């Protein structure tokens, strides 16, 4: 697909997304547009009364029985009233706009966030969080810019051009015809130029997103940068992308200056031509002195609006380019979706079965190959195996972060692909190897496990996770903010917060992914009791290397190259001389299996 077709399709996509939000407020939008039309219609009428004013002064208009001064004053009063009505129309429409635009912008951001959260684990693995944030906020700001141009430029310009052409035609069809041809050429050149320039706006927007991603990645890894003395290297990376952004912006701004130069010279030309023809018509007695005031007033009104059109059309296409990246994400189908008529997962026994499960991250990386595994209700199973064997993938598939290539995963007698994702994940609690917390209070982070829980229930869960002690020593105790991703807490403290969150959730199925890996021996001994209580009466899957955790499991499942190759208790597996588990155990160091 060529670039032009690609831009045309994307433009339509952006406008569709904007309209989906605007259409929620059709009545308010229509009333606001009518006010703008009313104000501009009055603006067109004002030069007509100035024509009357100058015709009275020059004697081209007979005063009748009234004095000229009286008629002049009456005309000025009418002009003043018209300006007052125009002012009122603009002010009321402006007040409505200050309500309308922020509401639509908030809707766009909320819609974007909701849609993003439904994307897959793979999607977030492939995209910078900072760049996604930038795209969401830029979509909202793009609508603001787009709406401003439509509301304050395109609609006023439409009424100004049509109204002034009609008024001018009533005095001279020749002048109206000349002006109409000039307007057509002017608008046509601007639209063609703006569409041609759009590809550079797309390029500039893409570089801007790239720069944001590089910046966010560098700042979020600030400690790593310091540890590996990477400041100058990071400066170089960011300097390279910002230099490309500078060159792109300089190029597009210079193009804008060239277009402004064309517009101003084209305006000088039409003013000269119109006034020259008007003088010739006045010589023939076809125009009055007041007509010159009418012509000049109309030209000034048109020039003011049409000059803004040149800028507005370019800003519209720029806003479309800015919005395009987020709109394409909104247009992107979700990788993992609920089946039609998906039902709520009902966990009665907690039995889990992996049945001929096959999964690959890509064509060259097969992770699981027809894996079969049955976990009995309330059984506690440890998954062990060498790095890359597929242990963590088993957990991701259980949560349905990815869809299977083949086979089924059953909870009870329900295929997890046929139940809603929310009900599935509501019934499984996870304590990950590296828990990432929200930049919110400790209380809010623990309560995330069950958001309707009371403060007392949150504190009780923290006590069971042996987190209450250190929380009470924090500056604001449970109201202490933990920093972005929980950086204000140690690894062990974050882990205990995650365990407290899982305790509070109290789901029938529990997954522990190296849940004690960040704890020292003293902290681990404190938390073992909490883990035992957490696992009680739950079907539990544990990925762990520590002897203290593995030995307490009902069964150990050995995975290698995406298949279950052995199963049994710790003692049973150690008795198998040729078993992989025994080899793994023999090379352990300090209680860890490498």
MARZASE-277483 format. One record per residue (C-alpha): residue number from 1; residue in one letter; x negated, y, z. Coordinates in steps of 0.001 Angstrom, whole numbers. Each point is the difference from the previous one (the first is absolute). Example, Ala and Ser with C-alpha at 12.3 -4.5 7.8 and 13.67 -1.06 7.14 Angstrom:
% MARZASE-277483
REC keti torti    east   north      up
REC    1     A  -12300   -4500    7800
REC    2     S   -1370    3440    -660
***
This chain:
% MARZASE-277483
REC keti torti    east   north      up
REC    1     X       0       0       0
REC    2     X   -1437    3397    -949
REC    3     X    -431    2820    2485
REC    4     X    2882    2052   -1360
REC    5     X    2498   -2834     339
REC    6     X   -1294    -801    3433
REC    7     X     514    3596    1153
REC    8     X    3499     145   -1487
REC    9     X    1063   -3145    1839
REC   10     X   -1500    1203    3262
REC   11     X    1633    3410    -293
REC   12     X    3389   -1670    -272
REC   13     X    -823   -2165    3016
REC   14     X    -900    3027    2118
REC   15     X    3165    1872    -982
REC   16     X    2080   -3081     823
REC   17     X   -1530    -244    3484
REC   18     X     644    3713     594
REC   19     X    3593    -307   -1186
REC   20     X     679   -3000    2250
REC   21     X    -663    2230    3010
REC   22     X    1565    3216   -1351
REC   23     X    3227   -1801    -941
REC   24     X     699    -571    3694
REC   25     X     710    3735     257
REC   26     X    1897     686   -3242
REC   27     X    2433    2521    1486
REC   28     X   -2680    2114    1646
REC   29     X   -2198    -185   -3080
REC   30     X    2816    1126   -2325
REC   31     X     997    2912    2239
REC   32     X   -3618    1153     264
REC   33     X    -445    -129   -3786
REC   34     X    3242    1952    -519
REC   35     X   -1277    2742    2300
REC   36     X   -3231     191   -2009
REC   37     X    1999     170   -3243
REC   38     X    2184    2761    1479
REC   39     X   -3030    2067    1048
REC   40     X   -1613    -312   -3431
REC   41     X    3211     828   -1845
REC   42     X     142    3262    1954
REC   43     X   -3656     650    -838
REC   44     X     896    -168   -3709
REC   45     X    2859    2489     461
REC   46     X   -2121    2713    1605
REC   47     X   -1738    1139   -3258
REC   48     X    3480     425   -1569
REC   49     X     822    2689    2569
REC   50     X   -3397    1612    -460
REC   51     X     884     268   -3702
REC   52     X    3214    1767    1014
REC   53     X   -1986    2308    2285
REC   54     X   -2426    1135   -2721
REC   55     X    2743     259   -2619
REC   56     X    1805    2424    2309
REC   57     X   -3160    2022     489
REC   58     X    -733     173   -3739
REC   59     X    3575     830    -952
REC   60     X     455   -3187   -2028
REC   61     X    2938    -917    2276
REC   62     X    2984    2361     303
REC   63     X     818     796    3655
REC   64     X    3689     607    -693
REC   65     X    1685    2212    2580
REC   66     X   -2512    -902    2751
REC   67     X   -3272    1798     557
REC   68     X   -3228   -1692   -1066
REC   69     X   -1439     278    3534
REC   70     X    3014   -1816    1428
REC   71     X    -381   -2808   -2552
REC   72     X   -3740    -237     609
REC   73     X     545    -335    3747
REC   74     X    2681   -2623    -564
REC   75     X   -2364   -1964   -2230
REC   76     X   -2775     125    2606
REC   77     X    2466   -1223    2667
REC   78     X     985   -2939   -2201
REC   79     X   -3671    -851    -554
REC   80     X    -579     170    3766
REC   81     X    2953   -2320     696
REC   82     X   -1235   -2453   -2625
REC   83     X   -3486     -36    1540
REC   84     X    1588    -593    3407
REC   85     X    1987   -2971   -1294
REC   86     X   -3110   -1351   -1715
REC   87     X   -1943     365    3276
REC   88     X    2763   -1834    1890
REC   89     X      36   -2867   -2505
REC   90     X   -3764    -486     252
REC   91     X     -59     222    3799
REC   92     X    2789   -2550     517
REC   93     X   -1519   -2375   -2561
REC   94     X   -3375     440    1738
REC   95     X    1516    -927    3367
REC   96     X    1605   -3078   -1542
REC   97     X   -3289    -915   -1641
REC   98     X   -1788     207    3362
REC   99     X    2453   -2669    1229
REC  100     X     120   -2085   -3183
REC  101     X   -3662    -379    -970
REC  102     X   -1379   -1099    3425
REC  103     X    2828   -2526     283
REC  104     X    -759   -1562   -3388
REC  105     X   -3743      70     740
REC  106     X     600   -1831    3291
REC  107     X    2178   -2548   -1834
REC  108     X   -2761    -578   -2560
REC  109     X   -2595    -593    2724
REC  110     X    2304   -2301    1959
REC  111     X     915   -1964   -3134
REC  112     X   -3670    -307    -936
REC  113     X   -1036   -1230    3446
REC  114     X    2853   -2505     122
REC  115     X    -898   -1350   -3446
REC  116     X   -3702    -157     846
REC  117     X     682   -2059    3122
REC  118     X    1723   -2594   -2166
REC  119     X   -3084    -514   -2135
REC  120     X   -2106   -3074     575
REC  121     X   -3116    -637    2054
REC  122     X   -1923    -156   -3283
REC  123     X    1207    3486    -987
REC  124     X   -1334    1599    3178
REC  125     X   -3243   -1961    -322
REC  126     X    -535    1600   -3412
REC  127     X     884    3614     878
REC  128     X   -1548    2624    2237
REC  129     X    2366    1048    2796
REC  130     X   -1195    3593    -363
REC  131     X     716      26   -3734
REC  132     X    3506   -1410     579
REC  133     X     707    2720    2571
REC  134     X   -1187    2591   -2501
REC  135     X    2297   -1382   -2712
REC  136     X    3041      55    2291
REC  137     X    -533    3611    1084
REC  138     X    -893    1084   -3530
REC  139     X    3261   -1459   -1324
REC  140     X    1977    2170    2432
REC  141     X   -2019    3108    -811
REC  142     X     371    -726   -3714
REC  143     X    3770      73     381
REC  144     X    -256    3332    1802
REC  145     X   -2029    1450   -2861
REC  146     X    2285   -1548   -2627
REC  147     X    3168    1266    1721
REC  148     X   -1490    3498     353
REC  149     X    -678     188   -3721
REC  150     X    3491   -1216    -919
REC  151     X    1751    2188    2569
REC  152     X   -1980    3217    -346
REC  153     X   -1240    -197   -3601
REC  154     X    1760   -2337   -2413
REC  155     X    3595     763    1005
REC  156     X    -589    3780     225
REC  157     X   -1870    -105   -3315
REC  158     X    2867   -1844   -1710
REC  159     X    2590    2567    1080
REC  160     X   -2350    2908    -697
REC  161     X    -759   -1141   -3551
REC  162     X    3579    -880    -936
REC  163     X    1475    3099    1658
REC  164     X   -2473    2444   -1504
REC  165     X     272   -1557   -3451
REC  166     X    3791     346     143
REC  167     X    -232    3611    1176
REC  168     X   -2611     849   -2633
REC  169     X    2026   -1738   -2706
REC  170     X    2946    2230     863
REC  171     X   -2161    2982    -983
REC  172     X   -2079   -1470   -2821
REC  173     X     -35   -3493   -1476
REC  174     X   -3387     764   -1603
REC  175     X   -1663     744    3332
REC  176     X    1645   -3020    1614
REC  177     X   -1186   -2236   -2853
REC  178     X   -3591    1231     226
REC  179     X     -26    -504    3763
REC  180     X    1546   -3477    -307
REC  181     X   -2717   -1155   -2416
REC  182     X   -2708    1407    2294
REC  183     X    1510   -1739    3051
REC  184     X     149   -3327   -1836
REC  185     X   -3663     221   -1062
REC  186     X   -1084    1120    3467
REC  187     X    1826   -2803    1820
REC  188     X   -1026   -2634   -2542
REC  189     X   -3702     878     299
REC  190     X     220     -67    3802
REC  191     X    1704   -3403     121
REC  192     X   -2402   -1564   -2511
REC  193     X   -2968    1452    1860
REC  194     X    1260   -1194    3388
REC  195     X     581   -3543   -1287
REC  196     X   -3443     -56   -1592
REC  197     X   -1536    1208    3265
REC  198     X    1873   -2660    2009
REC  199     X   -2670   -2653    -594
REC  200     X   -2531    2228    1717
REC  201     X    2413     547    2907
REC  202     X     329   -3781     367
REC  203     X   -3770    -322      21
REC  204     X    -341    2761    2597
REC  205     X    2658   -1638    2228
REC  206     X   -1746   -3375    -248
REC  207     X   -3366    1505     975
REC  208     X    1667    1807    2903
REC  209     X    1406   -3307    1302
REC  210     X   -3409   -1624    -417
REC  211     X   -1657    2816    1964
REC  212     X    2581    -372    2774
REC  213     X    -631   -3741     161
REC  214     X   -3785     462     203
REC  215     X     417    2638    2715
REC  216     X    2433   -2107    2053
REC  217     X   -2182   -3113    -340
REC  218     X   -3101    1887    1124
REC  219     X    1686    1677    2981
REC  220     X    1744   -3180    1186
REC  221     X   -3407   -1715       9
REC  222     X   -1819    2899    1683
REC  223     X   -1586   -2248    2633
REC  224     X   -1358   -2375   -2663
REC  225     X   -1412    3001   -1882
REC  226     X   -1863    1073    3132
REC  227     X   -1214   -3506     846
REC  228     X   -1452    -510   -3463
REC  229     X   -1185    3620    -466
REC  230     X    2248     345   -3023
REC  231     X     897    3683     274
REC  232     X   -2037    1117   -3011
REC  233     X    1209   -2981   -2011
REC  234     X    3641     816     831
REC  235     X    -625    3658    -785
REC  236     X   -1299   -1072   -3399
REC  237     X    3026   -2189    -733
REC  238     X    2418    2757     934
REC  239     X   -2026    2657   -1837
REC  240     X     150   -2071   -3194
REC  241     X    3789    -337      34
REC  242     X     608    3618    1077
REC  243     X   -2283    1187   -2798
REC  244     X    2119   -1931   -2498
REC  245     X    3102    1536    1572
REC  246     X   -1532    3492    -250
REC  247     X    -798    -478   -3687
REC  248     X    3522   -1254    -704
REC  249     X    1595    2928    1833
REC  250     X   -2285    2557   -1681
REC  251     X     884   -1390   -3419
REC  252     X    3776      60     606
REC  253     X     -96    3494    1527
REC  254     X   -1931    1346   -2986
REC  255     X    2596   -1484   -2311
REC  256     X    2610    1902    2001
REC  257     X   -1880    3266    -436
REC  258     X    -144    -523   -3766
REC  259     X    3755    -536     -92
REC  260     X     585    3163    2030
REC  261     X   -2072    1938   -2546
REC  262     X    2156   -1359   -2834
REC  263     X    3240     868    1816
REC  264     X    -926    3612     733
REC  265     X   -1092     705   -3585
REC  266     X    3172   -1649   -1347
REC  267     X    2122    2237    2242
REC  268     X   -1758    3144   -1200
REC  269     X     734   -1090   -3543
REC  270     X    3750    -542     435
REC  271     X     421    3262    1927
REC  272     X   -1652    1902   -2855
REC  273     X    2109   -1759   -2656
REC  274     X    3300     453    1885
REC  275     X    -583    3688     713
REC  276     X   -1126     630   -3582
REC  277     X    3154   -1593   -1431
REC  278     X    2144    1828    2598
REC  279     X   -1433    3370   -1121
REC  280     X     884    -824   -3603
REC  281     X    3542    -908    1049
REC  282     X     280    3221    2046
REC  283     X   -1042    1969   -3074
REC  284     X    2982   -1503   -1818
REC  285     X    2322     913    2873
REC  286     X     558   -3624    1015
REC  287     X   -1474     393    3523
REC  288     X     302    2627    2710
REC  289     X   -2530    1329    2525
REC  290     X    1658   -2196    2625
REC  291     X    -690   -3050   -2182
REC  292     X   -3720     583     456
REC  293     X     491    -171    3770
REC  294     X    2029   -3164    -504
REC  295     X   -2673   -1540   -2239
REC  296     X   -2837     918    2347
REC  297     X    1881   -1274    3048
REC  298     X     811   -3268   -1782
REC  299     X   -3590    -462   -1185
REC  300     X   -1406     664    3462
REC  301     X    2466   -2494    1526
REC  302     X    -854   -2616   -2623
REC  303     X   -3755     605     276
REC  304     X      72    -362    3778
REC  305     X    1927   -3263    -143
REC  306     X   -1697   -1469   -3056
REC  307     X   -3480     788    1312
REC  308     X     906   -2021    3067
REC  309     X    1259   -2740   -2315
REC  310     X   -3501    -458   -1364
REC  311     X   -1327    -532    3496
REC  312     X    3084   -1889    1162
REC  313     X     -85   -2591   -2775
REC  314     X   -3640    -711     774
REC  315     X     736    -243    3720
REC  316     X    2875   -2374    -690
REC  317     X   -2192   -2331   -1998
REC  318     X   -2699     297    2660
REC  319     X    2541    -926    2670
REC  320     X    1117   -2960   -2119
REC  321     X   -3623   -1113    -240
REC  322     X    -439     385    3763
REC  323     X    3152   -2016     701
REC  324     X    -767   -2691   -2546
REC  325     X   -2267   -2205    2107
REC  326     X    2516    -368    2836
REC  327     X    2880    -461   -2442
REC  328     X   -1854   -2865   -1666
REC  329     X    -335   -1640    3423
REC  330     X    3736     509     569
REC  331     X     590   -1576   -3398
REC  332     X   -2328   -2932     755
REC  333     X    1996   -3120     968
REC  334     X    -724   -1393    3437
REC  335     X   -2134   -3127    -151
REC  336     X    1854   -1764    2821
REC  337     X    3777     498      45
REC  338     X    2920   -1629    1757
REC  339     X    1829   -2625   -2006
REC  340     X    3533     765   -1114
REC  341     X    2415    -752    2809
REC  342     X   -2920    -539    2374
REC  343     X    1193   -1048    3442
REC  344     X   -1236     856    3466
REC  345     X   -2566   -2476    1346
REC  346     X    1415   -2033    2885
REC  347     X   -2759   -1544    2112
REC  348     X    1442   -2837    2044
REC  349     X   -2895   -2348     561
REC  350     X   -3034    1834   -1393
REC  351     X   -1086   -2869   -2246
REC  352     X   -2321    1189   -2813
REC  353     X    -853   -1940   -3121
REC  354     X   -2437     878   -2790
REC  355     X    1087   -2175   -2889
REC  356     X   -2352    -322   -3002
REC  357     X    -965    3658     417
REC  358     X   -2157    1408   -2799
REC  359     X   -1269    3550     -71
REC  360     X   -2654    2069   -1802
REC  361     X    -997    3614     401
REC  362     X    -998      22   -3671
REC  363     X    -681   -2418   -2832
REC  364     X   -3523    -718    1164
REC  365     X     674    -249    3732
REC  366     X    2216   -2911    1015
REC  367     X     435     178    3797
REC  368     X    2552   -2710     819
REC  369     X     587   -3075   -2119
REC  370     X    3111   -2109     718
REC  371     X    -533     372    3718
REC  372     X    2308   -1976    2269
REC  373     X     401     652    3707
REC  374     X    2776    -581    2501
REC  375     X      39    1821    3336
REC  376     X    2490   -1401    2450
REC  377     X    2355    2177    2044
REC  378     X   -1873    1788    2828
REC  379     X   -3239   -1716   -1005
REC  380     X   -3225    1929     417
REC  381     X   -2292    -488   -2969
REC  382     X   -3487    1362    -634
REC  383     X   -1230     514   -3566
REC  384     X   -3756    -413    -416
REC  385     X   -2326    -245   -2944
REC  386     X   -2880    1747   -1693
REC  387     X     293    3611   -1138
REC  388     X    2119     277   -3136
REC  389     X    1815   -3286     676
REC  390     X    3398    1753     -94
REC  391     X     888     327    3695
REC  392     X     952    3674    -102
REC  393     X    1793    -525   -3295
REC  394     X    2252   -2544    1704
REC  395     X    1053    2716    2444
REC  396     X     589    2583   -2752
REC  397     X    2166   -2466   -1903
REC  398     X    1984    -845    3119
REC  399     X     847    3694     329
REC  400     X     736       4   -3751
REC  401     X   -2479    2737    -755
REC  402     X    -471   -1841   -3298
REC  403     X    2247   -2290   -2014
REC  404     X   -1117   -3560    -637
REC  405     X   -1097   -1360   -3340
REC  406     X    1465   -3338     898
REC  407     X    1521   -1906    2888
REC  408     X    2066    1167    2955
REC  409     X    -388    1264    3530
REC  410     X    2876   -1067    2221
REC  411     X     982    1213    3440
REC  412     X    2490   -2514    1279
REC  413     X    1795    -933   -3187
REC  414     X    -129    3501   -1499
REC  415     X   -2324     942   -2860
REC  416     X   -1589    3307    1014
REC  417     X     233    1163   -3623
REC  418     X    3799     -90     323
REC  419     X     360    1981    3226
REC  420     X    -407    3743     491
REC  421     X   -3528    1162     649
REC  422     X    1121    2064    2987
REC  423     X    1670   -2946    1718
REC  424     X   -3042   -2176    -722
REC  425     X   -2481    2440    1518
REC  426     X    2320     790    2872
REC  427     X    -328   -3609    1110
REC  428     X   -3808    -168    -176
REC  429     X   -2387    1884    2292
REC  430     X   -3603     607   -1008
REC  431     X   -3048     912    2051
REC  432     X   -2593     782   -2699
REC  433     X   -3760    -207     198
REC  434     X    -371    3758    -369
REC  435     X    3185    1670    1249
REC  436     X     575    3432   -1487
REC  437     X    2067    2366    2106
REC  438     X    2028    3077    -874
REC  439     X   -1293    3406    1010
REC  440     X    2760     107    2585
REC  441     X     265    -574    3719
REC  442     X    -840   -3322    1633
REC  443     X    3681    -302     930
REC  444     X    1114     422   -3627
REC  445     X   -2598   -2468   -1286
REC  446     X    1109   -2759    2371
REC  447     X    3685     782    -499
REC  448     X    -461    -538   -3739
REC  449     X     417   -3700     761
REC  450     X    3611     672    1046
REC  451     X     953    3603    -555
REC  452     X    3108     -98    2173
REC  453     X   -1985   -1180    3052
REC  454     X      81    2072    3169
REC  455     X   -3083    1565    1572
REC  456     X     166   -2599    2759
REC  457     X     -55   -2856   -2535
REC  458     X   -2979    1577   -1784
REC  459     X   -1915     311    3274
REC  460     X     844   -3593     926
REC  461     X   -1344   -1233   -3354
REC  462     X   -3179    2033     560
REC  463     X    -456   -1579    3411
REC  464     X     354   -3503   -1459
REC  465     X   -2630     890   -2609
REC  466     X   -2304    1372    2731
REC  467     X     119    3388   -1739
REC  468     X    1759    1878    2798
REC  469     X   -3203     418    1999
REC  470     X   -1955    1910   -2639
REC  471     X    3094    1902   -1178
REC  472     X     468    1432    3477
REC  473     X   -3539    1383    -195
REC  474     X     667    1899   -3257
REC  475     X     458    3802     226
REC  476     X    3792     -76    -593
REC  477     X     429   -3685     809
REC  478     X    2695   -1472   -2285
REC  479     X     484    3344   -1772
REC  480     X   -3651     152   -1100
REC  481     X    -444     184   -3765
REC  482     X   -2378   -2707   -1218
REC  483     X   -1460    1834   -3009
REC  484     X     158    -924   -3669
REC  485     X      62   -3802    -320
REC  486     X    -569    -172    3788
REC  487     X   -3574    1324    -109
REC  488     X     198    1436    3530
REC  489     X     276   -3522    1409
REC  490     X   -2598   -2758      65
REC  491     X     489   -3127   -2087
REC  492     X    1069   -1997    3025
REC  493     X    2467    2688    1083
REC  494     X    1552     109   -3446
REC  495     X     270   -3778      68
REC  496     X    1834      68    3313
REC  497     X    2391    2653   -1310
REC  498     X     709   -2312   -2959
REC  499     X     605   -2938    2345
REC  500     X    2351    2122    2128
REC  501     X    1874     932   -3164
REC  502     X     374   -3691    -921
REC  503     X    1140    -857    3528
REC  504     X    2650    2710    -234
REC  505     X    1167   -1243   -3415
REC  506     X     499   -3519    1402
REC  507     X     452   -1621   -3425
REC  508     X     526   -3795    -217
REC  509     X   -3033    -412   -2294
REC  510     X   -3402    1366     981
REC  511     X   -3174     462   -2031
REC  512     X   -3316     762    1694
REC  513     X   -2674     976   -2501
REC  514     X   -3231     105    2029
REC  515     X    2036    1669    2745
REC  516     X   -2838     -83    2540
REC  517     X   -2869     730   -2370
REC  518     X    -474    3575    1267
REC  519     X     -13    -930    3673
REC  520     X   -2996    -649    2186
REC  521     X      12   -3114    2186
REC  522     X    1408    1846    3034
REC  523     X    2805    1614   -1994
REC  524     X     769   -3294   -1721
REC  525     X     363   -1809    3300
REC  526     X    2480    2660    1102
REC  527     X    2025    -364   -3139
REC  528     X     135   -3804    -296
REC  529     X    2838    -131    2493
REC  530     X    1889    2609   -2031
REC  531     X    -574   -1975   -3191
REC  532     X    1232   -3195    1611
REC  533     X    3181    1780    1075
REC  534     X     319    1564   -3443
REC  535     X    -276   -3418   -1675
REC  536     X    2414   -1739    2373
REC  537     X    3045   -1441   -1817
REC  538     X   -1199    1411   -3316
REC  539     X   -1221   -1601   -3184
REC  540     X   -3553    1311    -125
REC  541     X   -2613     199   -2743
REC  542     X   -3454     999    1181
REC  543     X   -3015     908   -2096
REC  544     X   -2821     -93    2529
REC  545     X   -3614    -973     464
REC  546     X    -260     131    3768
REC  547     X    -118   -3266    1882
REC  548     X    2273    1317    2755
REC  549     X    2777     659   -2504
REC  550     X    -392   -3014   -2298
REC  551     X    -134   -2616    2733
REC  552     X    3385    1053    1365
REC  553     X    1769    -609   -3293
REC  554     X    2262   -2988    -508
REC  555     X   -1625    -655   -3357
REC  556     X   -2877    1262   -2122
REC  557     X     408     186   -3780
REC  558     X   -3166      86   -2090
REC  559     X     278    1859   -3307
REC  560     X   -2553     -54   -2792
REC  561     X     321    1314   -3535
REC  562     X    3692     699     454
REC  563     X    1028   -3432    1236
REC  564     X     601   -1691    3339
REC  565     X   -2767   -2576     231
REC  566     X     286   -1066    3636
REC  567     X    2208     389    3053
REC  568     X     -72   -1072    3647
REC  569     X    -895    1158    3492
REC  570     X   -3403    1412     844
REC  571     X   -1164   -3313    1468
REC  572     X    1368   -2053   -2913
REC  573     X   -1733    2117   -2609
REC  574     X   -3334     -61    1816
REC  575     X      51   -3811    -104
REC  576     X    -115      49   -3805
REC  577     X   -3694     -34    -794
REC  578     X     418    1085   -3597
REC  579     X    2716    2523     721
REC  580     X    -375    3627    -999
REC  581     X    1342    1132    3363
REC  582     X   -2856   -1731    1819
REC  583     X   -2548    1589   -2347
REC  584     X    1525    3402     593
REC  585     X     -59    -593    3720
REC  586     X   -3611   -1102      32
REC  587     X   -1174    3235   -1603
REC  588     X    1957    2171    2392
REC  589     X   -1921    2512    2079
REC  590     X    1197    1327    3313
REC  591     X    3440   -1500    -327
REC  592     X     675    1276   -3554
REC  593     X     425   -2067   -3130
REC  594     X   -1792    1623   -2851
***
